Amino acid sequence: MAGYEQREALVVGAGPVGLTAALALRSYGVPVTVLEAGPDGRQRPGSRAIFTHSNTLTILDRLSPGLGAELSTHGVYWNTQRTFYEGREVYAKTYPDPPAGTYPHFTSLPQVHIEAYLYARAVAAGVEFAWDQEVADVAADAEGVTVTTAAGTAWRAPYVIGADGSRSVVRRQIGARMEGSRDEGWYIVVDVAELEQPALPNERHFHYAHPAVGGRNVLVVPFAGGYRVDLQLVDGDDPEALASPEGVRAWLDAVLPAGYADRTTWVSTYQFLQLVAHDFADPTRRVLLVGEAAHLFAPFGARGLNSGVPDAEAAALAVVLARQATNPAAARSAVETFALARRSAALFNRDAAGEALAHLRPTPERAAEVRAAAERAPQDEAASTWLEKAPYGPRGVPRAETVYRY
């Protein structure tokens, strides 16, 4: 079509989910162009998504053989998890090392590193990148989609995968509504770089009512090169004050060994979001939403990236099937199957995150249950395990999660 940059398929967004979608399309032989609002070589602060689950590694290996192993090798894994209540250990477990030739349950490395490995694989696979392409308009019709940038460039393709994050322009342009809730509670997340002589164990620690910070909950998690520390604020706290350099130093010094407060590399605040798009595709079934363009979850439970990757694979397969369809109804059905399956998975994750929130910001009745369980733990194994597992919500995936596995 004259006046357009015509392509076989477009992905909007060059984050980990967009890169996964592009890799998936290339794995099926579909030429794809990624439109990214930022410049080439852009730097994004913070560790962000650090957990890559074994199932996610398996998917990435399927799309680009050896990629999962590469991430696993460069990330860190810890065998020991500990939970404390008011400073007393109520749960501890050390898992055996995974068998040779298998992935551990997860690998942990900063998102910027994950993106770098994905990007290198995408370039090697022949993915085209167009930088400085801030999307302003998305118009779909029965034949395809036109994406127009703020600078006026128009791109045209039969199908578009929107992976442009939490403030997704693609989502707004196709009229998808986010449904769910935002909790009023605040959290502060801080990255600290490892000391030259490490003073923290390679373990994950969760503290209920940490006595050194006025009874606030604290999570300490290792990743490649450092640690993430989450502080849960209580009613009446000032997020800006506690996230300021002076505020962060004060509470980090209270919960970590000396020296780590001097190694802060990133500070951010967030609220617990439980939002899912009402539809994961546009009315014409030509635009598909994946990752945070389609759903927003709280970091507890690592549900964002690890649901975004299967979103991306499923969206790419839907595009492949739609392109191969011999009639419009079959093409539409491929996209609708994707939208229903992945929305079902997102609703499961939203509800699971909601259960975690009910535990982290408890009613007086739930708070009494937590205290009672802590009094029985660790001798009472059931109480001990409940205290460990509940802050992250239920494990597992809904049946719909497997729709696009093969």
Secondary structure as GFF3:
##gff-version 3
##sequence-region A 1 406
A	DSSP	beta_strand	5	6	.	.	.	ID=ss1
A	DSSP	beta_strand	10	12	.	.	.	ID=ss2
A	DSSP	alpha_helix	16	27	.	.	.	ID=ss3
A	DSSP	beta_strand	33	35	.	.	.	ID=ss4
A	DSSP	beta_strand	51	53	.	.	.	ID=ss5
A	DSSP	alpha_helix	54	63	.	.	.	ID=ss6
A	DSSP	alpha_helix	67	74	.	.	.	ID=ss7
A	DSSP	beta_strand	80	85	.	.	.	ID=ss8
A	DSSP	beta_strand	88	94	.	.	.	ID=ss9
A	DSSP	beta_strand	106	108	.	.	.	ID=ss10
A	DSSP	alpha_helix	111	124	.	.	.	ID=ss11
A	DSSP	beta_strand	128	130	.	.	.	ID=ss12
A	DSSP	beta_strand	135	140	.	.	.	ID=ss13
A	DSSP	beta_strand	145	149	.	.	.	ID=ss14
A	DSSP	beta_strand	154	157	.	.	.	ID=ss15
A	DSSP	beta_strand	160	162	.	.	.	ID=ss16
A	DSSP	alpha_helix	169	173	.	.	.	ID=ss17
A	DSSP	beta_strand	178	193	.	.	.	ID=ss18
A	DSSP	beta_strand	203	210	.	.	.	ID=ss19
A	DSSP	three_ten_helix	211	213	.	.	.	ID=ss20
A	DSSP	beta_strand	216	223	.	.	.	ID=ss21
A	DSSP	beta_strand	226	232	.	.	.	ID=ss22
A	DSSP	alpha_helix	239	243	.	.	.	ID=ss23
A	DSSP	alpha_helix	245	255	.	.	.	ID=ss24
A	DSSP	three_ten_helix	260	263	.	.	.	ID=ss25
A	DSSP	beta_strand	264	277	.	.	.	ID=ss26
A	DSSP	beta_strand	287	289	.	.	.	ID=ss27
A	DSSP	three_ten_helix	291	293	.	.	.	ID=ss28
A	DSSP	beta_strand	295	297	.	.	.	ID=ss29
A	DSSP	alpha_helix	304	324	.	.	.	ID=ss30
A	DSSP	alpha_helix	328	360	.	.	.	ID=ss31
A	DSSP	alpha_helix	364	376	.	.	.	ID=ss32
A	DSSP	alpha_helix	381	389	.	.	.	ID=ss33
A	DSSP	three_ten_helix	390	392	.	.	.	ID=ss34
A	DSSP	three_ten_helix	399	402	.	.	.	ID=ss35
###
